Amino acid sequence: MSTFWSGWVIILTLIFLAIMIVVVAYYWKKNSAANANRTVDSFDGIDENDAGVPNLLLLSYLIAFIIAAVFLVLYPGMGNWQGLMKWQSSSEAASTSTTSLAKQISQVPNGDTSFQALSTAPEVVVAGRALFQTHCAACHLNQAQGQLHFPNLSDNVWLYGGSDEAIHHSIVKGRNGVMAGWKDILTEEEIENVSYYVASLEKNRIISEPAVKLELGKTVFDANCTTCHGSNAKGNTAIGAPNLTDNIWLHDGSVEGIISTVKYGLNNLMPAFEEQLSDSEIQALGAYIRHQGNRQNEKIAALDPDMVSKGQYLAYAGDCIACHTGEGGEPFGGGLGFLTPFGTLYSTNISAHPTYGIGDYTYDEFYDALHKGKGKHGYLYPAMPYSSYQYVTDEDTQALWAYMQSLNFVNTRNEENKMMFPSNIRLGLLGWNIAFLNTDPLQYPEDATEQWKRGKYLTMGLGHCSECHTPRNVAQALIEKELFQGNLIDGWKAPNITATELYQDRWDVKTLTDFLKTGHSDKGTAFGGMAEVVQNSTRFLTEQDVAAISEYLITGDKYNELDRSVPQLNPPGFGDLVPANVDIQTVELKPLSSNDPENEAKLYGLYVQTCGACHGKDGKGRKGIAPTLLNNGIIMHSDPYDTIAVTIRGLSPNFMEQDSNFMPMSSFNSVISDANLAKLISFVRNKLGDRTVPVTLEEVAGVRRDLIKGGYAGNIHATTTPEQNQPNSVIE
């Protein structure tokens, strides 16, 4: 500031303070003559009395003026006067550089003004950071990490190429990325097919759709999308068409988001800054962008590749991707909802994004979340299985951390939980931990084999099998003494998998290993939530680790003792039964009885009509069509819940392995009455599962009520009327 203007600022400031002091003194003196009982004037019958200004108000003004005067003496505020404290701003944006930005750039060694060379000049990077915060951070965030629709500038993926020239062009001239919408050209089915195909191109993303749907999507892609994205879908930097085969999404990468993009198109605009920024400022911005990229590259390069690889394996063992990926969403982007008695929880983004994910977590913060249920911003709900993950060793935790740090950024914002009061108070979860979290280490008997120990570590730790297969109390804490005795989740019963139940149902290490490794075995096929566990987790484990889990479960442990006195089941099959011709809608069946051959023939006839076409007249299944029911683990299980649920809600294949998938199973929700369904299931469980306790009408009606309440009944290949979906309806 010039001396002239500095003088005027000082004079005007002092005049203002003097005037205000005079005003306060005037009214202070006037108060002595005031008379609150004297009427000055009247308005509409309301008297205005001559009351004085409250002394407290005048005293407050006086104190404020004294403080202001002291401040102006000690600190800057009077023109160029810096105050007795000689205080100066330390703000990078407000501070005045001793040299100009252009001069700083010219002082770079060897005269190299490439963005990479400039990124090694601290003063240029500092200036670039200040400029970035002012002009770029609103869209690209403060660390250049990007967000939805605005790219990450700290990685090595560039829509228009990452050369200095391309970046300079983007800043100076701006960019306008346009994709046409296809809703008037493609059918809804074609848009859906091509969207699923595009999603399937991403590495590590599992798309549970049939191969024919993806093939149809590829046909649509080849006919309409290759001009911009290329025949290999790897994009075209000349026009800013993105690579669709990597796992980096500028726009919403969920299947729903891809469908929206294909349907309605996009028009993404970056403004031009050639009128706002000088050449030196543009160079400083380029230097800062390169600096952020270098930092991210150094962070990734510092990770031990062996630890990252081990961490990825452990992440598969922990099934992290299943919970932390929304329906059709980007891997690790969170957003999956969990219904609880206290409201709905949503899994969080655990990608390396520093704002939306866990990229800004320290190792200690990650450790606390995994082992103690203590997140960076508060205690975690026990839907995060830290009660199991607490057993993960320090070495394995470090490997997991390395892998998580290596993940690409996912731009998904975390969903807000919808929990009722007082469950929404995070501090209360500390009380939950104190009351219910058992922090005792895992115990291993001295005579246990190394494989059994490994199995327990995986099962009780990262595998967290008890979290689904163990009942919970009213506070949603695991009931430790009922380990593996089953629990209702998402309309399925995570079945009792105690050693005694597995022994009685004739599971052994081989069949259980096959089941966990492939989803298929002589005992049936994984479905529902268990199919997702196989799909996302256990199939990636080594045969040895899966066998270790199987041995641990088959052998038993504390609170899961094996009782070999229980007789093993030996299903007889249908034998030489001859099916009777029956009308599904009108047939009247009696309860199963070995003394009523006519009724058994009717029951078998009903089975042949409803189940035999797919599962075979002998119940042994048909390859590529349906799994065996004879000796099937669910048919033989002591609890018929899942057998009943399958018939009411139907079943879709998981498409994990196209060659070994079965066809979808239709819902029998509106085909058979509850009474006949109970008798049919009793018949099938008796002949193919050796279970003699009949399924009752009340059990079927109870399962139906559960499924209707959860919205699961008849949702696969079935059309029902509102009347048929009433909880107490029985369709005769």
VEXLUMMI-411489 format. One record per residue (C-alpha): z, x, y. Coordinates in steps of 0.001 Angstrom, whole numbers, plus 500000, padded with zeros to 6 digits. Each point is the difference from the previous one (the first is absolute). Layout:
N
- c3, c1, c2
- Z, X, Y
...
END
This chain:
732
- c3, c1, c2
- 500000, 500000, 500000
- 499072, 501357, 503434
- 502679, 500822, 502582
- 498770, 497164, 502246
- 500413, 497308, 497343
- 503208, 501570, 498713
- 501486, 499696, 503489
- 499026, 496357, 500321
- 501462, 499183, 496575
- 503333, 501602, 501018
- 500085, 498208, 503374
- 499160, 496556, 498575
- 502522, 500416, 497159
- 502801, 500908, 502429
- 499054, 497134, 502371
- 500115, 497515, 497088
- 503422, 501229, 498886
- 501303, 499857, 503574
- 498760, 496424, 500467
- 501643, 498866, 496788
- 503312, 501646, 500977
- 499832, 498236, 503397
- 499376, 496662, 498242
- 503001, 500488, 497720
- 502209, 501089, 502935
- 498845, 496996, 502068
- 500899, 497458, 497361
- 503255, 501802, 499177
- 501027, 499691, 503662
- 498751, 496411, 500195
- 502277, 499064, 497079
- 503073, 500522, 502215
- 498853, 497182, 502294
- 498945, 497626, 497269
- 501937, 496774, 499440
- 499423, 498252, 496737
- 501521, 496792, 501422
- 497562, 499779, 502955
- 496887, 497877, 499461
- 496852, 501634, 501346
- 497571, 497180, 499218
- 499483, 496994, 497712
- 496999, 499054, 497911
- 499817, 496570, 498343
- 503784, 499757, 499962
- 500472, 503535, 498672
- 502017, 502308, 502264
- 499102, 503652, 500465
- 503183, 501944, 500698
- 500323, 503368, 501685
- 501073, 501931, 496868
- 499768, 503759, 499931
- 497934, 502173, 497618
- 502128, 500983, 496976
- 501569, 503397, 500628
- 499201, 500999, 496394
- 496276, 499629, 500727
- 500227, 502094, 503143
- 502051, 502622, 498199
- 497413, 500148, 497184
- 497224, 500586, 502556
- 501998, 502764, 501619
- 500637, 501753, 496678
- 496289, 499741, 499130
- 499013, 501627, 503298
- 502489, 502816, 499516
- 498648, 500652, 496468
- 496424, 499940, 501347
- 500875, 502476, 502697
- 501654, 502348, 497493
- 496947, 499745, 497715
- 497607, 500813, 502832
- 502050, 503081, 500821
- 500157, 501240, 496405
- 496578, 498987, 498621
- 496395, 499644, 501271
- 499281, 496868, 502009
- 499776, 501145, 503588
- 496415, 501152, 500283
- 499604, 503565, 498774
- 503758, 500513, 499967
- 500919, 500878, 496372
- 503715, 499424, 500465
- 502898, 502364, 499551
- 499590, 499788, 496179
- 496403, 501281, 500220
- 499091, 497509, 497224
- 496408, 499839, 498704
- 498274, 497637, 497556
- 499465, 501390, 496481
- 497438, 497324, 499137
- 496760, 501516, 498778
- 498006, 497280, 501735
- 501886, 500353, 503332
- 500338, 503794, 500114
- 497594, 502043, 502040
- 498275, 502776, 498159
- 499935, 503387, 501643
- 496344, 500271, 498998
- 497265, 497399, 499832
- 498841, 498579, 496676
- 496580, 501545, 500493
- 501615, 503397, 500528
- 502146, 499591, 496890
- 496879, 499243, 497965
- 498195, 503012, 501466
- 502872, 502266, 498905
- 499498, 499237, 496287
- 499275, 503302, 498185
- 496333, 500977, 499610
- 498981, 497118, 502221
- 499850, 497719, 496928
- 500195, 496434, 501283
- 499577, 498246, 496672
- 502588, 497324, 499341
- 501376, 502083, 497144
- 500509, 503054, 502209
- 501499, 497895, 502788
- 502420, 498419, 497506
- 501734, 503396, 499741
- 500700, 500077, 503764
- 503434, 498342, 500482
- 499486, 499113, 503679
- 496657, 498324, 499300
- 501467, 498042, 497084
- 502941, 498866, 502171
- 497577, 498761, 502645
- 497893, 498330, 497314
- 503078, 498281, 498595
- 500870, 498564, 503413
- 496437, 498779, 500459
- 499978, 498524, 496498
- 503213, 498068, 500664
- 498455, 498585, 503160
- 496498, 499133, 498801
- 499966, 499861, 496189
- 503417, 499261, 498495
- 499819, 496251, 500628
- 497314, 499790, 497313
- 500429, 503129, 497878
- 503834, 500165, 500280
- 501970, 502894, 501411
- 499334, 502516, 497228
- 496300, 499113, 499668
- 500833, 498462, 496617
- 498021, 496846, 500633
- 500626, 496371, 499165
- 498042, 496949, 498867
- 496480, 500100, 501550
- 500739, 503338, 501745
- 499373, 503123, 497921
- 502410, 502736, 499051
- 498937, 503060, 502003
- 502270, 502425, 498142
- 498194, 499946, 496645
- 496641, 501412, 498966
- 498169, 496676, 499754
- 497686, 499242, 502929
- 497709, 496999, 500305
- 497562, 501847, 502266
- 500701, 503517, 498777
- 502831, 502297, 500986
- 498068, 502666, 501899
- 500942, 500883, 503584
- 496752, 498437, 501177
- 500716, 496713, 498191
- 503562, 499805, 501316
- 498851, 500894, 503513
- 497340, 497285, 499815
- 502594, 497441, 498836
- 502288, 500781, 502959
- 497290, 500187, 502627
- 497624, 497237, 498930
- 502271, 497863, 497842
- 499010, 498352, 496736
- 499067, 496483, 498982
- 500287, 499444, 496249
- 498321, 496790, 498980
- 499683, 498344, 496605
- 498127, 496738, 499709
- 501636, 496993, 498399
- 498452, 498671, 496798
- 501451, 496484, 499791
- 496636, 498406, 500825
- 498059, 502233, 497617
- 502160, 500398, 496882
- 501755, 497277, 498060
- 503805, 499864, 499783
- 499762, 501223, 496404
- 497736, 502919, 500939
- 502339, 501037, 502835
- 502970, 499897, 497632
- 498164, 501950, 497297
- 498802, 502749, 502344
- 503474, 500270, 501572
- 501642, 500533, 496624
- 497295, 502535, 499135
- 500626, 501923, 503233
- 503760, 499959, 499357
- 499410, 501302, 496469
- 498256, 503092, 501396
- 503286, 501278, 501393
- 501661, 502629, 497861
- 503250, 498932, 498326
- 499557, 496326, 500909
- 500236, 497646, 497035
- 497884, 496867, 500284
- 500939, 497318, 497487
- 496613, 498352, 499875
- 497422, 499749, 497176
- 497235, 502584, 499774
- 497345, 497338, 500525
- 501479, 499134, 503422
- 499888, 503634, 501068
- 496451, 500362, 498684
- 498918, 496946, 501988
- 501703, 501511, 503038
- 498108, 503264, 499505
- 496748, 498059, 499912
- 500827, 498384, 503335
- 501040, 503380, 501439
- 496806, 501723, 498869
- 497894, 497255, 501545
- 501759, 499715, 503356
- 502349, 502894, 500799
- 498323, 503271, 499018
- 497941, 500264, 503191
- 503149, 500853, 501949
- 502491, 501144, 497363
- 497550, 501789, 497721
- 499146, 499420, 496352
- 503136, 501912, 499016
- 502108, 498075, 502549
- 501112, 503261, 501623
- 499006, 498904, 503480
- 497886, 501463, 502795
- 501572, 501968, 502865
- 496825, 499660, 502063
- 500770, 496330, 500585
- 503747, 500000, 499300
- 499736, 498113, 496705
- 503182, 500857, 498039
- 500302, 501493, 496558
- 501082, 497151, 497712
- 500879, 502159, 497011
- 503027, 501795, 501415
- 503418, 498472, 500519
- 499958, 500039, 503787
- 499443, 496706, 501775
- 499508, 499666, 503739
- 500090, 496235, 499807
- 501999, 497797, 497647
- 499438, 501492, 496530
- 501547, 497126, 498044
- 497607, 497855, 497997
- 500704, 497145, 502406
- 499273, 502300, 502937
- 496752, 501259, 498449
- 498883, 496417, 499391
- 500703, 499203, 503663
- 498076, 503079, 501144
- 496967, 499162, 497859
- 500102, 496363, 501020
- 500478, 500318, 503748
- 499027, 503581, 500763
- 501610, 502349, 502535
- 499442, 501231, 503529
- 502241, 502993, 500663
- 499800, 501574, 503444
- 501311, 503302, 501318
- 499580, 500267, 503790
- 498246, 502886, 501700
- 502131, 502385, 502064
- 497283, 501985, 501797
- 500918, 498376, 503344
- 503754, 500507, 499532
- 500394, 503472, 498546
- 498754, 503393, 501090
- 498336, 502431, 497606
- 503212, 502031, 499821
- 502054, 496904, 499171
- 497554, 499049, 497249
- 500292, 503515, 498569
- 503802, 499716, 500109
- 499824, 496688, 498132
- 497761, 501590, 497374
- 502486, 502874, 499684
- 502886, 497585, 499467
- 498055, 498043, 497370
- 499185, 503223, 498165
- 503648, 501056, 500331
- 501170, 496781, 498323
- 497415, 500438, 497262
- 501130, 503568, 499420
- 503627, 498898, 499747
- 499121, 497371, 497400
- 497857, 502454, 498029
- 502808, 502564, 500046
- 502467, 497365, 498810
- 497767, 499096, 497051
- 499186, 503649, 499235
- 503714, 500826, 499888
- 500538, 497548, 497128
- 500140, 501560, 496553
- 497019, 498563, 498046
- 501979, 500089, 496760
- 502836, 498064, 501619
- 497536, 497465, 501415
- 498429, 499544, 496569
- 503405, 499607, 498383
- 501033, 497573, 502734
- 496936, 497870, 499361
- 500922, 499802, 496318
- 503554, 499022, 500895
- 498707, 497381, 502445
- 498062, 498494, 497101
- 503168, 500092, 497903
- 501857, 498219, 502801
- 497214, 497416, 500441
- 500244, 500525, 503766
- 496507, 498722, 500709
- 500624, 496603, 498388
- 502781, 498961, 502359
- 498767, 501811, 503087
- 496502, 498499, 499943
- 499351, 496489, 501239
- 497810, 497571, 498098
- 496546, 501591, 500208
- 501309, 502444, 502619
- 499657, 503713, 500551
- 502054, 502136, 497595
- 503477, 500814, 501331
- 499402, 497871, 503097
- 502812, 497568, 499146
- 499988, 496292, 500742
- 500798, 498625, 496536
- 502393, 497047, 500258
- 503088, 499605, 497809
- 501608, 496575, 499778
- 503780, 500183, 499739
- 502727, 497351, 500168
- 500722, 501284, 503510
- 496464, 499994, 501408
- 496790, 502012, 499764
- 499832, 503784, 500089
- 496851, 502024, 500601
- 499436, 503471, 498632
- 499451, 502699, 502592
- 497165, 502376, 500763
- 500872, 503315, 498321
- 496817, 501870, 500863
- 500261, 503171, 502087
- 499236, 498127, 503227
- 502657, 501223, 502467
- 500361, 496628, 501748
- 499402, 497327, 497375
- 500825, 502038, 496893
- 502511, 502708, 499156
- 498125, 502952, 501474
- 502771, 500669, 502497
- 502761, 499929, 497369
- 501791, 503210, 499224
- 500653, 500918, 496389
- 503667, 499083, 500395
- 499058, 496554, 501328
- 497619, 499503, 497080
- 502715, 501105, 497577
- 502505, 497555, 501492
- 497536, 497106, 499723
- 499183, 500828, 496390
- 503525, 500741, 498797
- 502348, 498131, 502324
- 498003, 497059, 501276
- 500439, 501286, 503539
- 496783, 499823, 501994
- 499277, 501687, 503290
- 500487, 496741, 501879
- 502746, 498416, 497907
- 501184, 499298, 496478
- 497389, 498793, 497504
- 500048, 496804, 497997
- 500522, 500601, 496258
- 496486, 498701, 499348
- 499291, 503685, 500527
- 501318, 501263, 496635
- 502136, 502805, 501387
- 502680, 498976, 497496
- 497622, 501520, 497422
- 498306, 502660, 502120
- 503403, 501550, 500718
- 499679, 501675, 496593
- 496848, 501919, 500988
- 500734, 503737, 500073
- 499791, 502032, 503198
- 497012, 501913, 498648
- 498106, 496792, 499238
- 500961, 498531, 503374
- 498530, 503051, 501736
- 496783, 499594, 498019
- 499802, 496319, 500934
- 500548, 500930, 503637
- 497180, 502544, 499882
- 497626, 497407, 498556
- 500961, 497359, 502564
- 499379, 502488, 502814
- 496524, 500671, 498607
- 498896, 496366, 500197
- 497498, 498860, 502594
- 501108, 497797, 502858
- 499872, 496236, 499455
- 499909, 497943, 503186
- 501810, 496957, 498615
- 502915, 498851, 502133
- 503137, 499001, 498119
- 500635, 496282, 499581
- 503209, 498619, 501435
- 502428, 498841, 497306
- 501011, 496338, 500019
- 503596, 500138, 498811
- 502639, 497387, 500739
- 503241, 500761, 501843
- 502081, 502026, 499193
- 497632, 501676, 497514
- 497892, 501184, 502916
- 502801, 502258, 501258
- 499200, 503405, 498567
- 503498, 501372, 500405
- 501201, 497454, 497448
- 497983, 501848, 497367
- 502451, 502875, 500274
- 502600, 497561, 498671
- 497596, 499072, 497189
- 499714, 503664, 499049
- 503768, 500459, 500038
- 500529, 496901, 497842
- 497137, 500255, 497511
- 498298, 503418, 499986
- 501135, 502030, 497002
- 499497, 503636, 500963
- 501167, 501497, 496702
- 497441, 502472, 498625
- 498048, 499241, 496839
- 501923, 500785, 496823
- 498300, 501667, 497014
- 501699, 500074, 496578
- 500348, 503476, 498499
- 497998, 499056, 496896
- 497106, 498460, 501965
- 496550, 501517, 499550
- 498183, 501552, 502936
- 497363, 497271, 499745
- 502682, 497284, 500169
- 501544, 501697, 503062
- 496620, 500196, 501691
- 499422, 496353, 499134
- 503292, 498946, 501554
- 499316, 502011, 503151
- 496594, 498353, 500442
- 501132, 496505, 498982
- 503177, 499854, 502058
- 498660, 502088, 502888
- 496427, 499924, 501267
- 498892, 497416, 497447
- 502804, 497682, 501258
- 499417, 497667, 497022
- 503461, 498499, 500391
- 499130, 498701, 503470
- 497737, 497345, 498480
- 501363, 499585, 496483
- 503704, 499674, 500869
- 501629, 496793, 501335
- 501440, 500059, 503514
- 503134, 498434, 501433
- 500195, 497710, 503020
- 499840, 503036, 502326
- 496829, 501158, 498219
- 501764, 502991, 498477
- 499154, 500987, 496417
- 502503, 498831, 497411
- 500583, 503347, 498331
- 501533, 498620, 496788
- 496903, 497825, 499426
- 497579, 502933, 500114
- 496400, 499064, 499044
- 500920, 496400, 499066
- 497175, 498476, 502059
- 499484, 498507, 503462
- 497724, 497429, 501647
- 497459, 501544, 502409
- 496915, 498451, 501628
- 499810, 497124, 497548
- 500250, 502250, 496927
- 502990, 501038, 497982
- 500268, 503776, 499965
- 501063, 499777, 496365
- 503081, 501206, 498219
- 499080, 503542, 498885
- 503312, 501008, 498485
- 499837, 502214, 496941
- 501146, 497111, 497786
- 497303, 497632, 501298
- 497298, 502651, 499551
- 501272, 500792, 496509
- 500067, 496348, 498971
- 496474, 499447, 501331
- 498790, 503082, 498041
- 499073, 502193, 502933
- 499986, 503719, 499236
- 499366, 503156, 502021
- 496272, 499978, 499234
- 499308, 496370, 500914
- 502117, 500214, 503134
- 498326, 503265, 501018
- 496555, 498461, 499495
- 501086, 496981, 502025
- 501303, 502055, 502946
- 497133, 502481, 499928
- 497074, 497593, 499670
- 501351, 496490, 500560
- 498920, 499134, 496436
- 501629, 500401, 496608
- 500398, 498288, 496640
- 502773, 498004, 501646
- 497805, 498466, 502681
- 498832, 500689, 503525
- 501754, 500539, 503311
- 499642, 497202, 502541
- 501477, 498922, 503321
- 502211, 502573, 501698
- 500082, 502207, 496902
- 496223, 500340, 500080
- 500328, 501317, 503553
- 502628, 502509, 498850
- 497611, 501333, 497362
- 497085, 499894, 502432
- 501749, 501847, 502823
- 502551, 502104, 498180
- 500496, 500618, 496290
- 496360, 500541, 499066
- 499980, 503084, 502231
- 502944, 501582, 498206
- 499575, 502467, 497168
- 500152, 498715, 496451
- 503180, 502029, 499523
- 501778, 498391, 502969
- 498982, 496495, 498973
- 501216, 500695, 496458
- 503297, 501247, 501461
- 500449, 496700, 501870
- 499216, 498117, 496794
- 502476, 502017, 497966
- 502744, 499403, 502545
- 499437, 496234, 500033
- 499642, 499706, 496214
- 503058, 502155, 499268
- 502354, 498354, 502501
- 502801, 501250, 502237
- 503268, 498891, 501584
- 499887, 496237, 500722
- 496865, 499965, 497843
- 501339, 500725, 496539
- 497641, 499462, 497076
- 501241, 497461, 497443
- 498102, 500640, 496775
- 501826, 497157, 498240
- 497645, 497565, 501744
- 497231, 499079, 497539
- 496505, 501023, 501008
- 497401, 497281, 500405
- 497118, 499658, 497582
- 497508, 497325, 501152
- 498275, 498200, 497090
- 496795, 499083, 501828
- 498118, 496757, 499462
- 499287, 500709, 496340
- 497684, 497428, 498425
- 500732, 497217, 502494
- 497082, 497658, 500633
- 499762, 498649, 503548
- 499912, 496249, 500508
- 497651, 498459, 502528
- 502125, 498802, 502916
- 499427, 498585, 503464
- 501855, 502236, 502429
- 500651, 497211, 502444
- 501233, 497373, 497548
- 501422, 501839, 496980
- 503670, 499359, 499301
- 501739, 502977, 498438
- 503300, 500253, 498285
- 502311, 503014, 500219
- 499073, 502840, 497654
- 501189, 499392, 496448
- 499138, 501799, 496784
- 500326, 496698, 498203
- 497217, 498288, 501928
- 496614, 501493, 499027
- 498118, 497309, 501933
- 501798, 500836, 503245
- 499461, 503749, 499412
- 496280, 499324, 499577
- 499979, 498127, 503316
- 501879, 502829, 501701
- 497562, 502510, 498567
- 497096, 497782, 501068
- 501363, 499944, 503543
- 500329, 503808, 499909
- 496401, 500409, 498804
- 498708, 497764, 502803
- 502021, 501562, 502787
- 500522, 503618, 498935
- 497874, 500763, 496963
- 496681, 500522, 501762
- 501363, 503074, 501782
- 502955, 501180, 497901
- 498298, 499221, 496658
- 500889, 497399, 497400
- 502231, 502609, 498366
- 501681, 500905, 503307
- 498935, 503638, 499732
- 497981, 499958, 503221
- 496409, 500906, 500736
- 498866, 503290, 501441
- 498988, 499667, 503620
- 501053, 496344, 500008
- 503734, 499648, 499442
- 502911, 502012, 498529
- 501750, 499373, 496716
- 502750, 497395, 499863
- 501085, 501002, 496508
- 502860, 502519, 500377
- 499560, 499768, 503781
- 503090, 501278, 501798
- 500196, 497017, 502349
- 499424, 497403, 497243
- 502740, 501686, 497930
- 502401, 500339, 502912
- 503289, 498140, 499844
- 499321, 498438, 503402
- 496919, 497709, 500074
- 499825, 499976, 503822
- 496883, 502153, 500377
- 498165, 498212, 497191
- 500622, 496695, 501761
- 499099, 501497, 503401
- 496688, 501409, 498738
- 498859, 496586, 498765
- 500942, 498281, 503267
- 498728, 502537, 502544
- 497176, 501691, 498095
- 499227, 503692, 500110
- 497418, 502265, 501553
- 499007, 503412, 498613
- 501064, 503106, 501892
- 496586, 501708, 499727
- 501756, 503314, 499520
- 497507, 501051, 497360
- 496867, 497897, 500012
- 499179, 500783, 496362
- 503380, 498866, 498676
- 500613, 497017, 502254
- 500422, 496493, 498727
- 498584, 496837, 501474
- 502065, 497896, 502429
- 502272, 497451, 498362
- 499752, 496479, 501340
- 503072, 498087, 501050
- 501016, 497097, 497764
- 501989, 498532, 502856
- 498164, 496665, 499916
- 498631, 500082, 496455
- 503003, 499477, 497722
- 503147, 497992, 500622
- 503246, 501905, 500313
- 501246, 498386, 496786
- 496971, 501098, 497980
- 499979, 503411, 501667
- 503588, 500564, 498888
- 499065, 499115, 496407
- 496818, 502131, 500051
- 501864, 503047, 501318
- 502746, 499468, 497402
- 497324, 499930, 497288
- 498258, 503163, 501254
- 503282, 501896, 500432
- 501040, 499007, 496477
- 496776, 500913, 498212
- 498937, 503013, 502087
- 503377, 501239, 501263
- 502522, 498973, 497306
- 502147, 498221, 502586
- 501560, 496907, 498454
- 501898, 498614, 503012
- 497762, 497272, 501451
- 498949, 499915, 503645
- 501280, 496824, 501624
- 498433, 497621, 502489
- 502756, 500904, 502435
- 499096, 503685, 499807
- 496332, 499294, 500738
- 500904, 497666, 502869
- 502410, 502620, 501369
- 497372, 502743, 499985
- 497539, 497605, 501623
- 502472, 499273, 502793
- 500512, 503736, 500583
- 496272, 500627, 500176
- 499250, 497047, 502285
- 502815, 501046, 502322
- 498519, 503502, 500168
- 496416, 498713, 500340
- 498851, 501469, 496690
- 499264, 496959, 497834
- 496375, 499547, 498999
- 498701, 502503, 502532
- 497549, 501597, 497579
- 496901, 497998, 499056
- 501696, 496639, 500379
- 499702, 497056, 502337
- 502965, 497669, 500227
- 500874, 496973, 502051
- 503138, 499868, 502135
- 501480, 497568, 497524
- 499497, 502469, 497173
- 501789, 502675, 501990
- 503182, 498020, 500460
- 502971, 501834, 498468
- 500898, 497194, 497613
- 496515, 498874, 499041
- 499063, 499826, 496349
- 496290, 499503, 499450
- 499478, 497850, 496939
END
